[in-house]
Amino acid sequence: SGPAVGAGVSAAVATVLGVAEAQLGKPYQWGGVGPGAYDCSGLVMVAFAAAGVDLPHSAAAQYEVSAGRPAPLNALRPGDLIFFGSSAPTIEHVGIYVGGGEMIDAPDTGAFVRIEPIGWSDLLVATRPLA
C-alpha cells in the first residue's frame, strides 16, 4: 500500500503527489513526459507543473533550479525532491518523496513508475521546491 496522498500536506504538495501517484504502473521511457510513459525527470516535471511549479526536463537541471531550497535528508517531507548521483554536476536520477522513506519515481528502462525506498547507495541530496 502506498502513502496516504494529501494527508497533512499543503494543497500544492497534495497535487504533486496525486498526479505522480496517478502514473503508477506506467512504463519508463527515456525522454518520456506522459501521458503513456515517463522518465524520472519527466514525471517530476509533469507532477510539479500541475501545482504551478515549472521545472526543466533533466534531473541535474531540476536540482540546479531548486538547490536554493534544500531539504535535510534526515527531515524529509512529502513533496521533496530526492536526487541521486556522485556529485551535484553528475546527478542522474530524481524521485518525489512520499513519506516513510519512500519515493515515487520512474526508475529505468524496463521498469514502471513505482513507489520504492529512497535508500540507494548514490542518494545525494534533497530539495523542497514547494517550501
C-alpha positions in Angstrom: 0.0 0.0 0.0 1.2 3.5 -0.8 1.2 6.7 1.2 -2.0 8.5 2.2 -1.8 11.1 -0.5 -2.7 14.5 0.7 -2.7 13.6 4.4 -1.5 16.6 6.3 0.2 18.3 3.4 -0.4 21.5 1.6 -2.7 21.6 -1.4 0.3 22.0 -3.8 2.1 19.0 -2.3 -1.2 17.0 -2.5 -1.5 17.9 -6.2 2.1 16.9 -6.9 1.7 13.6 -5.1 -1.7 12.9 -6.6 -0.5 13.5 -10.2 2.6 11.3 -9.6 0.6 8.5 -7.9 -1.8 8.5 -10.9 1.1 7.5 -13.1 2.0 4.4 -11.0 2.4 1.4 -13.3 3.2 3.3 -16.5 6.4 2.3 -18.3 9.7 4.1 -18.1 10.7 5.7 -21.4 13.8 7.9 -21.7 12.6 11.4 -22.5 9.0 10.5 -21.6 6.7 13.2 -20.3 3.4 11.2 -20.4 0.7 10.5 -20.6 1.7 7.0 -21.5 5.3 6.8 -20.3 7.8 8.8 -18.3 11.4 9.2 -17.4 12.4 10.3 -13.9 12.6 14.0 -14.6 9.6 13.9 -16.9 7.4 12.5 -14.1 8.7 15.2 -11.7 8.2 18.0 -14.3 4.6 17.0 -15.0 3.7 16.5 -11.4 5.1 19.8 -10.3 3.6 21.6 -13.3 0.2 20.6 -12.1 0.9 22.5 -8.9 2.1 25.6 -10.8 5.9 24.9 -10.5 7.9 25.0 -13.7 10.9 22.6 -13.6 13.2 21.7 -16.5 13.2 18.2 -18.0 16.5 17.0 -16.6 17.3 15.7 -13.1 20.5 17.7 -12.9 18.7 20.9 -14.1 15.9 20.3 -11.6 18.5 20.2 -8.8 20.1 23.4 -10.1 16.8 25.4 -10.1 15.7 24.0 -6.7 19.1 23.9 -4.9 18.3 27.2 -3.1 15.6 25.3 -1.1 17.5 22.4 0.4 15.7 19.7 2.4 17.7 17.8 5.1 17.9 14.1 4.3 17.1 13.4 8.0 13.9 15.5 7.9 12.3 14.9 4.5 8.7 15.9 3.9 6.3 14.6 1.2 6.8 16.5 -2.0 10.6 16.9 -1.5 12.7 16.0 -4.5 15.3 13.3 -3.9 18.4 13.4 -6.1 20.9 10.6 -6.9 24.4 10.7 -8.3 28.0 11.0 -7.2 28.0 14.8 -7.1 25.7 17.7 -8.0 27.1 18.1 -11.6 26.5 14.4 -12.2 23.0 14.0 -10.8 21.4 11.3 -12.9 18.1 10.4 -11.1 15.3 12.1 -9.2 12.3 10.9 -7.3 9.4 12.6 -5.3 9.5 11.8 -1.6 6.1 10.4 -0.4 7.0 9.7 3.3 8.0 6.6 5.2 11.4 6.5 3.5 9.9 6.0 0.1 9.6 7.9 -3.2 7.6 7.8 -6.4 9.9 7.5 -9.4 10.4 6.2 -12.9 13.5 4.1 -12.3 14.9 2.9 -15.6 14.4 1.1 -18.9 12.2 -2.0 -18.5 10.7 -0.7 -15.2 7.5 1.1 -14.4 6.6 4.2 -12.3 6.5 2.9 -8.8 6.9 3.6 -5.1 10.2 2.4 -3.7 12.7 3.0 -0.9 15.0 6.0 -1.2 18.0 4.2 0.4 20.0 3.8 -2.8 23.8 3.9 -2.4 24.1 7.1 -4.5 21.5 9.1 -2.6 23.0 12.6 -2.7 20.8 15.5 -1.8 17.2 16.6 -1.5 15.4 19.9 -2.2 12.0 21.4 -1.2 10.6 23.2 -4.3 7.3 23.8 -2.5 8.9 25.3 0.6 
